[in-house]
Amino acid sequence: MILAALLLVAACSGSGEDDESTGGRPAASGSGSASGEAAGAFPVTVEHRFGETTVEEAPTRVATVGLTDHDAVLALGVTPVGTTAWYGDHPFGVWPWAQDELGDAEPILLGDSEDIDPEAILEADPDVILALYSGLTEEQYDDLSRYAPVIAPPAEYDDYGISWQEQTQTIGDVLGKPDEAAGLVEDTEALISEAAADHPELDGATTVVASAAEGVYVYSPQAAVSRVLTDLGLVVPEDLVELIGEDFGAEVSLEQVDLVDLDVVLWLDASDDLPPFTVDAYTSLPVATEGREVRLATTGALAGGSFISVLSLPVILDQLVPMLTAAVDGDPTTEVPPEA
């Protein structure tokens, strides 16, 4: 069932918001910022890639279409009425690090990363829909906005490009909890800074986040997991930055695979039976022969490293930092610890 069908279903339900109250018509630029008269005051207006959306009062029924948005909602003490599954077989799309915050609640599963079920949106009956960590299109935004105010991604980020900091703060603003959100961001940034200070060997080490395909797919430095690495002091080389450009990532052919011969490569969904792990062009490179790889599985404890949020980061840092430091220590005999 496609998201566009929501327009018809919402119209039949008679519970939609009018265009003026939900804001955000086509293609104005926005900063992703939220404004109100005072901290926690309403109304709150959020600027985004499709204009702006005003939330008139503190929402009590929050639906999350953004793939990681529900973590920030839960971290702020609010239970979403609807969540979106990304990957991994976890109830309601909520990963283990957020299960304590979820408790016994059973939010409605709105769909997966490809399709949102409009019937599920109607059943959840939200008074705000969060779509910050998403690739929301203008058509989807317009459809959803006929049901409830929608908080779309900021204009200055690519799809799935919002930082976890801005995601958390924006959600805090929308929920009327800006100070609590700022505290969560500050505490989590302190964990990252502490990890970086404790491991100066990571500072300046060259890296890229990649996944195996027919060749190699390398991720933008703006991808959430890439930002974790650069926040720890690692650096994506300029030639890869130029190759990726403004895109979320880029394909590197096997003929160019030496571009990933770096101090450490973080592999997502690293299946041994896929190129480049099956071809000499890669397996003969020092990055492979000297054990300078960190390989994560999509089903592993680190969620493939892609699920970056204010709740996941403490868990990810605890496991990922020892893996990175083992990979860059210059000793080929050092084994990179596996995921727990």
C-alpha positions as a Python dict, from the first residue, in 0.01 Angstrom:
ca = {
    (1, 'M'): (0, 0, 0),
    (2, 'I'): (154, 323, -101),
    (3, 'L'): (178, 635, 108),
    (4, 'A'): (-2, 848, -148),
    (5, 'A'): (-320, 659, -73),
    (6, 'L'): (-329, 836, 262),
    (7, 'L'): (-485, 1139, 91),
    (8, 'L'): (-800, 950, 3),
    (9, 'V'): (-825, 760, 332),
    (10, 'A'): (-769, 1072, 543),
    (11, 'A'): (-1028, 1265, 345),
    (12, 'C'): (-1283, 992, 409),
    (13, 'S'): (-1202, 987, 782),
    (14, 'G'): (-1283, 1355, 828),
    (15, 'S'): (-996, 1392, 1080),
    (16, 'G'): (-736, 1572, 869),
    (17, 'E'): (-573, 1907, 938),
    (18, 'D'): (-619, 2194, 695),
    (19, 'D'): (-327, 2327, 493),
    (20, 'E'): (-292, 2645, 698),
    (21, 'S'): (-250, 2464, 1028),
    (22, 'T'): (1, 2212, 901),
    (23, 'G'): (203, 2467, 706),
    (24, 'G'): (476, 2384, 460),
    (25, 'R'): (380, 2416, 99),
    (26, 'P'): (621, 2366, -184),
    (27, 'A'): (990, 2414, -202),
    (28, 'A'): (1095, 2689, 32),
    (29, 'S'): (1433, 2653, 193),
    (30, 'G'): (1454, 2604, 569),
    (31, 'S'): (1712, 2576, 843),
    (32, 'G'): (1553, 2294, 1038),
    (33, 'S'): (1520, 2529, 1333),
    (34, 'A'): (1228, 2559, 1570),
    (35, 'S'): (1099, 2878, 1723),
    (36, 'G'): (868, 2961, 2012),
    (37, 'E'): (821, 3248, 2250),
    (38, 'A'): (1010, 3068, 2529),
    (39, 'A'): (1169, 2732, 2596),
    (40, 'G'): (892, 2471, 2588),
    (41, 'A'): (632, 2727, 2479),
    (42, 'F'): (382, 2676, 2201),
    (43, 'P'): (314, 2725, 1920),
    (44, 'V'): (643, 2593, 1781),
    (45, 'T'): (731, 2644, 1414),
    (46, 'V'): (989, 2421, 1247),
    (47, 'E'): (1148, 2518, 915),
    (48, 'H'): (1231, 2232, 678),
    (49, 'R'): (1289, 2140, 315),
    (50, 'F'): (925, 2190, 219),
    (51, 'G'): (864, 2514, 404),
    (52, 'E'): (762, 2522, 767),
    (53, 'T'): (525, 2342, 1000),
    (54, 'T'): (360, 2486, 1310),
    (55, 'V'): (270, 2270, 1609),
    (56, 'E'): (6, 2462, 1802),
    (57, 'E'): (24, 2275, 2134),
    (58, 'A'): (221, 1999, 2303),
    (59, 'P'): (149, 1679, 2110),
    (60, 'T'): (25, 1379, 2300),
    (61, 'R'): (12, 1129, 2013),
    (62, 'V'): (342, 1119, 1827),
    (63, 'A'): (404, 906, 1517),
    (64, 'T'): (754, 853, 1379),
    (65, 'V'): (811, 803, 1009),
    (66, 'G'): (1179, 891, 1031),
    (67, 'L'): (1365, 564, 1069),
    (68, 'T'): (1545, 654, 1393),
    (69, 'D'): (1318, 931, 1519),
    (70, 'H'): (1144, 712, 1775),
    (71, 'D'): (1465, 676, 1977),
    (72, 'A'): (1478, 1049, 2048),
    (73, 'V'): (1107, 1048, 2134),
    (74, 'L'): (1157, 763, 2380),
    (75, 'A'): (1469, 923, 2526),
    (76, 'L'): (1258, 1230, 2607),
    (77, 'G'): (1008, 1021, 2801),
    (78, 'V'): (733, 1012, 2538),
    (79, 'T'): (593, 687, 2402),
    (80, 'P'): (516, 706, 2030),
    (81, 'V'): (179, 579, 1913),
    (82, 'G'): (332, 464, 1584),
    (83, 'T'): (682, 364, 1477),
    (84, 'T'): (854, 260, 1156),
    (85, 'A'): (1061, -55, 1112),
    (86, 'W'): (1393, -19, 932),
    (87, 'Y'): (1583, -346, 955),
    (88, 'G'): (1646, -610, 1217),
    (89, 'D'): (1378, -828, 1372),
    (90, 'H'): (1282, -616, 1672),
    (91, 'P'): (931, -559, 1809),
    (92, 'F'): (775, -235, 1686),
    (93, 'G'): (1105, -145, 1515),
    (94, 'V'): (1254, -62, 1856),
    (95, 'W'): (1608, -190, 1915),
    (96, 'P'): (1727, -337, 2249),
    (97, 'W'): (1890, -15, 2368),
    (98, 'A'): (1547, 154, 2367),
    (99, 'Q'): (1337, -131, 2506),
    (100, 'D'): (1356, -4, 2865),
    (101, 'E'): (1220, 332, 2754),
    (102, 'L'): (943, 160, 2557),
    (103, 'G'): (841, -59, 2850),
    (104, 'D'): (517, -247, 2794),
    (105, 'A'): (386, -7, 2529),
    (106, 'E'): (286, -149, 2192),
    (107, 'P'): (298, 125, 1927),
    (108, 'I'): (139, 60, 1593),
    (109, 'L'): (389, -41, 1328),
    (110, 'L'): (334, 208, 1047),
    (111, 'G'): (534, 24, 783),
    (112, 'D'): (893, -24, 680),
    (113, 'S'): (1155, 195, 520),
    (114, 'E'): (989, 167, 178),
    (115, 'D'): (617, 205, 245),
    (116, 'I'): (405, 364, 515),
    (117, 'D'): (61, 211, 554),
    (118, 'P'): (-201, 489, 554),
    (119, 'E'): (-449, 267, 741),
    (120, 'A'): (-190, 229, 1017),
    (121, 'I'): (-139, 606, 1030),
    (122, 'L'): (-513, 653, 1073),
    (123, 'E'): (-528, 388, 1343),
    (124, 'A'): (-243, 556, 1530),
    (125, 'D'): (-434, 887, 1510),
    (126, 'P'): (-128, 1109, 1566),
    (127, 'D'): (-134, 1481, 1633),
    (128, 'V'): (218, 1518, 1492),
    (129, 'I'): (422, 1306, 1248),
    (130, 'L'): (802, 1313, 1272),
    (131, 'A'): (996, 1243, 952),
    (132, 'L'): (1338, 1392, 1028),
    (133, 'Y'): (1566, 1095, 953),
    (134, 'S'): (1401, 1009, 624),
    (135, 'G'): (1395, 1055, 250),
    (136, 'L'): (1048, 1210, 259),
    (137, 'T'): (934, 1336, -79),
    (138, 'E'): (716, 1642, -131),
    (139, 'E'): (430, 1421, -245),
    (140, 'Q'): (456, 1212, 72),
    (141, 'Y'): (481, 1527, 282),
    (142, 'D'): (166, 1670, 125),
    (143, 'D'): (-24, 1344, 172),
    (144, 'L'): (73, 1308, 537),
    (145, 'S'): (14, 1676, 610),
    (146, 'R'): (-355, 1632, 534),
    (147, 'Y'): (-375, 1413, 841),
    (148, 'A'): (-143, 1580, 1096),
    (149, 'P'): (141, 1834, 1105),
    (150, 'V'): (454, 1677, 958),
    (151, 'I'): (810, 1764, 1059),
    (152, 'A'): (1014, 1701, 744),
    (153, 'P'): (1396, 1687, 716),
    (154, 'P'): (1588, 2016, 725),
    (155, 'A'): (1657, 2175, 387),
    (156, 'E'): (2033, 2179, 426),
    (157, 'Y'): (2068, 1801, 462),
    (158, 'D'): (2044, 1525, 204),
    (159, 'D'): (1798, 1239, 256),
    (160, 'Y'): (1880, 1058, 581),
    (161, 'G'): (2140, 1326, 646),
    (162, 'I'): (2021, 1503, 960),
    (163, 'S'): (2264, 1475, 1250),
    (164, 'W'): (2151, 1293, 1560),
    (165, 'Q'): (2209, 1616, 1753),
    (166, 'E'): (1972, 1823, 1541),
    (167, 'Q'): (1725, 1537, 1524),
    (168, 'T'): (1715, 1514, 1904),
    (169, 'Q'): (1694, 1889, 1957),
    (170, 'T'): (1422, 1942, 1697),
    (171, 'I'): (1213, 1661, 1843),
    (172, 'G'): (1265, 1811, 2187),
    (173, 'D'): (1140, 2146, 2060),
    (174, 'V'): (833, 1987, 1901),
    (175, 'L'): (751, 1795, 2219),
    (176, 'G'): (794, 2103, 2437),
    (177, 'K'): (1110, 1961, 2595),
    (178, 'P'): (1394, 2168, 2448),
    (179, 'D'): (1601, 2178, 2766),
    (180, 'E'): (1577, 1803, 2819),
    (181, 'A'): (1682, 1748, 2457),
    (182, 'A'): (1978, 1983, 2494),
    (183, 'G'): (2086, 1791, 2803),
    (184, 'L'): (2069, 1458, 2619),
    (185, 'V'): (2277, 1598, 2333),
    (186, 'E'): (2533, 1744, 2573),
    (187, 'D'): (2569, 1420, 2769),
    (188, 'T'): (2606, 1207, 2455),
    (189, 'E'): (2855, 1445, 2296),
    (190, 'A'): (3055, 1422, 2618),
    (191, 'L'): (3075, 1043, 2576),
    (192, 'I'): (3210, 1086, 2223),
    (193, 'S'): (3461, 1349, 2333),
    (194, 'E'): (3578, 1128, 2617),
    (195, 'A'): (3625, 832, 2381),
    (196, 'A'): (3822, 1049, 2138),
    (197, 'A'): (4043, 1186, 2419),
    (198, 'D'): (4108, 836, 2553),
    (199, 'H'): (4215, 712, 2208),
    (200, 'P'): (4440, 969, 2040),
    (201, 'E'): (4555, 697, 1800),
    (202, 'L'): (4229, 749, 1613),
    (203, 'D'): (4299, 1118, 1550),
    (204, 'G'): (4382, 1172, 1184),
    (205, 'A'): (4349, 805, 1085),
    (206, 'T'): (4202, 774, 736),
    (207, 'T'): (3874, 592, 704),
    (208, 'V'): (3556, 540, 506),
    (209, 'V'): (3231, 358, 570),
    (210, 'A'): (3163, 105, 295),
    (211, 'S'): (2942, -185, 198),
    (212, 'A'): (3012, -473, -34),
    (213, 'A'): (2835, -500, -368),
    (214, 'E'): (2963, -583, -716),
    (215, 'G'): (3233, -336, -626),
    (216, 'V'): (3238, -113, -319),
    (217, 'Y'): (2978, 140, -209),
    (218, 'V'): (3132, 419, -3),
    (219, 'Y'): (2922, 643, 218),
    (220, 'S'): (2927, 1019, 240),
    (221, 'P'): (3102, 1184, 536),
    (222, 'Q'): (2755, 1327, 609),
    (223, 'A'): (2604, 981, 666),
    (224, 'A'): (2518, 929, 1032),
    (225, 'V'): (2769, 650, 1090),
    (226, 'S'): (3042, 843, 908),
    (227, 'R'): (2987, 1135, 1142),
    (228, 'V'): (3052, 909, 1440),
    (229, 'L'): (3393, 822, 1297),
    (230, 'T'): (3486, 1180, 1220),
    (231, 'D'): (3367, 1292, 1564),
    (232, 'L'): (3617, 1042, 1706),
    (233, 'G'): (3892, 1211, 1504),
    (234, 'L'): (3911, 989, 1196),
    (235, 'V'): (3925, 1151, 851),
    (236, 'V'): (3767, 1063, 516),
    (237, 'P'): (4031, 1130, 245),
    (238, 'E'): (3963, 1418, 8),
    (239, 'D'): (3969, 1201, -305),
    (240, 'L'): (3676, 1000, -170),
    (241, 'V'): (3496, 1314, -58),
    (242, 'E'): (3525, 1451, -413),
    (243, 'L'): (3412, 1121, -564),
    (244, 'I'): (3099, 1110, -348),
    (245, 'G'): (3019, 1477, -396),
    (246, 'E'): (2676, 1578, -272),
    (247, 'D'): (2535, 1226, -290),
    (248, 'F'): (2466, 989, -1),
    (249, 'G'): (2737, 762, -137),
    (250, 'A'): (2912, 641, -452),
    (251, 'E'): (3014, 319, -622),
    (252, 'V'): (3383, 239, -646),
    (253, 'S'): (3470, -15, -914),
    (254, 'L'): (3704, -305, -845),
    (255, 'E'): (3954, -131, -1073),
    (256, 'Q'): (3958, 159, -825),
    (257, 'V'): (3935, -47, -508),
    (258, 'D'): (4272, 80, -388),
    (259, 'L'): (4085, 399, -293),
    (260, 'V'): (3972, 217, 20),
    (261, 'D'): (4325, 110, 117),
    (262, 'L'): (4308, 328, 427),
    (263, 'D'): (4404, 313, 793),
    (264, 'V'): (4070, 148, 867),
    (265, 'V'): (3755, 67, 668),
    (266, 'L'): (3424, 21, 846),
    (267, 'W'): (3225, -235, 650),
    (268, 'L'): (2848, -252, 690),
    (269, 'D'): (2669, -579, 620),
    (270, 'A'): (3003, -744, 547),
    (271, 'S'): (2918, -1071, 373),
    (272, 'D'): (3229, -1276, 287),
    (273, 'D'): (3075, -1417, -31),
    (274, 'L'): (3045, -1077, -202),
    (275, 'P'): (3302, -871, -390),
    (276, 'P'): (3538, -717, -298),
    (277, 'F'): (3608, -986, -35),
    (278, 'T'): (3625, -1254, -305),
    (279, 'V'): (3870, -1084, -544),
    (280, 'D'): (4247, -1042, -526),
    (281, 'A'): (4226, -673, -618),
    (282, 'Y'): (4096, -610, -267),
    (283, 'T'): (4219, -904, -61),
    (284, 'S'): (4580, -827, -158),
    (285, 'L'): (4560, -466, -32),
    (286, 'P'): (4729, -386, 301),
    (287, 'V'): (4396, -278, 450),
    (288, 'A'): (4287, -642, 414),
    (289, 'T'): (4614, -827, 472),
    (290, 'E'): (4704, -620, 780),
    (291, 'G'): (4365, -653, 945),
    (292, 'R'): (4266, -287, 919),
    (293, 'E'): (3899, -371, 870),
    (294, 'V'): (3602, -344, 1104),
    (295, 'R'): (3322, -562, 975),
    (296, 'L'): (2968, -521, 1104),
    (297, 'A'): (2667, -736, 1025),
    (298, 'T'): (2321, -591, 964),
    (299, 'T'): (2183, -833, 1224),
    (300, 'G'): (2465, -776, 1472),
    (301, 'A'): (2459, -604, 1809),
    (302, 'L'): (2569, -276, 1651),
    (303, 'A'): (2276, -278, 1407),
    (304, 'G'): (2516, -267, 1118),
    (305, 'G'): (2645, 60, 1260),
    (306, 'S'): (2378, 256, 1074),
    (307, 'F'): (2119, 310, 1345),
    (308, 'I'): (2267, 622, 1505),
    (309, 'S'): (2064, 792, 1775),
    (310, 'V'): (2094, 948, 2117),
    (311, 'L'): (2004, 608, 2266),
    (312, 'S'): (2214, 385, 2042),
    (313, 'L'): (2537, 582, 2062),
    (314, 'P'): (2643, 475, 2412),
    (315, 'V'): (2606, 109, 2305),
    (316, 'I'): (2780, 166, 1972),
    (317, 'L'): (3072, 356, 2125),
    (318, 'D'): (3124, 86, 2386),
    (319, 'Q'): (3178, -177, 2118),
    (320, 'L'): (3298, 17, 1815),
    (321, 'V'): (3584, 213, 1971),
    (322, 'P'): (3780, -101, 2077),
    (323, 'M'): (3730, -241, 1726),
    (324, 'L'): (3862, 76, 1563),
    (325, 'T'): (4162, 106, 1793),
    (326, 'A'): (4259, -256, 1727),
    (327, 'A'): (4239, -196, 1353),
    (328, 'V'): (4462, 114, 1353),
    (329, 'D'): (4726, 3, 1603),
    (330, 'G'): (4979, -79, 1329),
    (331, 'D'): (5021, -440, 1439),
    (332, 'P'): (4882, -688, 1183),
    (333, 'T'): (4867, -958, 1452),
    (334, 'T'): (4612, -763, 1657),
    (335, 'E'): (4270, -916, 1612),
    (336, 'V'): (3973, -682, 1581),
    (337, 'P'): (3722, -793, 1843),
    (338, 'P'): (3389, -921, 1709),
    (339, 'E'): (3052, -772, 1780),
    (340, 'A'): (2909, -887, 2110),
}
